Structure formats: structure tokens, C-alpha cells
Amino acid sequence: MKRMVPVTSIIVAAGMGASAAMWLSSKPNRLKAESVLRDWKRKIKPTPFHKSEELPIEKGGHPHPRDLEDNNMVSEGAMYSVQFYNEKMQ
């Protein structure tokens, strides 16, 4: 047995569609709608550029001379890459 959609829901949907079409026929209203949709899209799926602004980089490869742990980590990283290169080339 087929289930019938109530006539009132069809009328309401048609009315909402017609109202939206009339509201979007005005250029300022279209610009507002585009702006709102663009903002929603950014909140849902941020761009890679936006994400890179939020990275917690404070020192970024320039360790303080008196920060021994950071200097040690940087020197170990440098030695690892040199050692890796030497092993691949030999």
C-alpha cells in the first residue's frame, strides 16, 4: 500500500520555495545569503591556509642558546639526516 504525502506539506514546501525565490531575486539579499553560506562552509571545512595560521609555532627552528634540551634535539635531528644521507650514498 502506497503512503500518501499530506497535501498541506506539499503546499508548505511550495510556499517556502516561492518565498525563497522571491527573497533571492533581490541582489542585496543574494549577497547576504552568499556571505552566510560562505561563513558556514568555513566553519564546517576550514581552508588549509586558515589551519596553518593556528599552528602553535613559537620558536620555529631557532632554539635559544641556553635552552639545552631544544639545542640537543635540533642537533640530533641534524645528525640523523646527515647519517641517513651518508648511509644511502655509501
Phi, psi and chi 1 to 4 in degrees:
 res  aa     phi    psi   chi1   chi2   chi3   chi4
   1 MET       -  130.9 -175.2 -177.8 -121.8      -
   2 LYS   -77.5  141.6 -108.3 -178.6  158.5  177.9
   3 ARG   -96.1  127.5 -169.8  168.5 -179.1 -178.0
   4 MET   -89.6  139.7  -57.6  -85.7  -52.6      -
   5 VAL   -83.4  131.4  177.7      -      -      -
   6 PRO   -61.2  142.2  -17.1   25.1      -      -
   7 VAL   -62.3  -33.4  176.3      -      -      -
   8 THR   -64.3  -38.1   55.0      -      -      -
   9 SER   -68.2  -34.2   62.9      -      -      -
  10 ILE   -66.9  -42.6  -66.0  172.4      -      -
  11 ILE   -65.5  -42.2  -67.3  172.3      -      -
  12 VAL   -63.3  -44.9  169.0      -      -      -
  13 ALA   -63.0  -42.4      -      -      -      -
  14 ALA   -64.6  -39.9      -      -      -      -
  15 GLY   -64.4  -42.0      -      -      -      -
  16 MET   -65.2  -40.7  -70.8  174.3   62.7      -
  17 GLY   -63.9  -43.5      -      -      -      -
  18 ALA   -65.4  -39.0      -      -      -      -
  19 SER   -64.6  -43.3  -61.6      -      -      -
  20 ALA   -63.7  -40.6      -      -      -      -
  21 ALA   -64.5  -41.3      -      -      -      -
  22 MET   -67.0  -40.6  -73.4  177.5   55.9      -
  23 TRP   -67.2  -39.1 -169.9   75.6      -      -
  24 LEU   -79.4   -6.2  -70.0  172.5      -      -
  25 SER   -71.7  -18.9   66.0      -      -      -
  26 SER   -87.9  132.1  170.1      -      -      -
  27 LYS   -61.5  -45.4 -173.8  166.0 -176.6  155.9
  28 PRO   -58.8  -37.2  -21.9   29.9      -      -
  29 ASN   -68.4  -37.2  -69.9  -19.2      -      -
  30 ARG   -63.1  -42.0  -85.7 -164.1  -49.4  -90.7
  31 LEU   -63.5  -40.5  -65.8  175.1      -      -
  32 LYS   -61.7  -45.0  -72.4  179.1 -165.3  176.1
  33 ALA   -64.3  -41.5      -      -      -      -
  34 GLU   -62.7  -41.2  -72.9  174.8    8.2      -
  35 SER   -63.5  -44.5  175.2      -      -      -
  36 VAL   -63.7  -44.7  167.5      -      -      -
  37 LEU   -64.5  -39.0  -69.3  174.0      -      -
  38 ARG   -63.4  -42.4 -162.6  175.2  -52.4  116.6
  39 ASP   -63.9  -42.0  -69.6  -18.2      -      -
  40 TRP   -61.9  -41.0  -75.0   -6.9      -      -
  41 LYS   -63.7  -41.1 -177.8  179.7  174.1 -174.8
  42 ARG   -64.7  -35.6  -77.6 -170.8 -165.4  130.1
  43 LYS   -69.7  -36.5  -72.6  179.2 -177.4  176.6
  44 ILE   -77.0  -47.1  -66.3  171.0      -      -
  45 LYS  -133.4   90.3 -177.2 -179.8  176.1 -172.4
  46 PRO   -67.7  154.2   10.1  -12.0      -      -
  47 THR   -76.1  157.9   61.7      -      -      -
  48 PRO   -60.0  -35.2  -21.6   29.5      -      -
  49 PHE   -63.0  -42.0  178.6   73.1      -      -
  50 HIS   -64.0  -39.5 -179.4   69.1      -      -
  51 LYS   -65.9  -37.1  -73.7 -178.3 -178.6  178.8
  52 SER   -68.3  -24.5   67.6      -      -      -
  53 GLU   -70.9  -20.8  -68.1  175.3  -11.7      -
  54 GLU   -94.4   -0.8  -62.4  173.5   -3.2      -
  55 LEU   -65.7  141.8  -67.8  175.1      -      -
  56 PRO   -86.5   54.7   31.0  -34.9      -      -
  57 ILE   -87.5  117.1  -63.4  175.5      -      -
  58 GLU  -108.4  -45.2  -65.8  175.3    8.6      -
  59 LYS   -98.1  -43.0  -65.1 -171.3 -111.2 -177.9
  60 GLY    57.8   52.8      -      -      -      -
  61 GLY    89.8    2.5      -      -      -      -
  62 HIS  -120.4   81.9  -58.8  -70.2      -      -
  63 PRO   -70.8  148.2   25.7  -32.2      -      -
  64 HIS   -70.8  138.7 -167.7  -86.0      -      -
  65 PRO   -57.5  -28.4  -21.0   28.5      -      -
  66 ARG   -93.8   -1.0  -66.4 -172.7 -174.3  139.2
  67 ASP   -88.4   89.2 -171.3   -4.9      -      -
  68 LEU   -64.6  -39.9  -62.0  177.8      -      -
  69 GLU   -64.5  -42.2  -69.3  179.6    8.8      -
  70 ASP   -68.9  -41.0 -162.2   24.4      -      -
  71 ASN   -62.7  -39.9  -76.7  -36.9      -      -
  72 ASN   -63.7  -42.8 -171.2   26.4      -      -
  73 MET   -64.0  -41.5 -179.8 -177.2   64.9      -
  74 VAL   -65.3  -42.0  170.3      -      -      -
  75 SER   -67.9  -37.4   67.2      -      -      -
  76 GLU   -64.9  -39.3  -72.8  175.0   -1.5      -
  77 GLY   -64.3  -40.1      -      -      -      -
  78 ALA   -66.7  -40.6      -      -      -      -
  79 MET   -68.6  -34.3  -70.2  -53.6  -63.7      -
  80 TYR   -62.5  -45.2  176.6   77.6      -      -
  81 SER   -67.3  -37.2   59.4      -      -      -
  82 VAL   -67.2  -43.4  170.2      -      -      -
  83 GLN   -63.6  -42.3 -178.2 -177.2    8.2      -
  84 PHE   -60.2  -45.8 -177.5   79.0      -      -
  85 TYR   -62.5  -44.6  176.9   78.8      -      -
  86 ASN   -62.9  -40.1  -72.7  -22.2      -      -
  87 GLU   -66.2  -37.9  -72.1  175.3    0.4      -
  88 LYS   -71.3  -34.2  -71.3  -67.0 -178.8 -176.2
  89 MET   -81.0  -23.5  -67.2  -54.9  -70.7      -
  90 GLN   -95.4      -  -66.7  172.8   -5.9      -
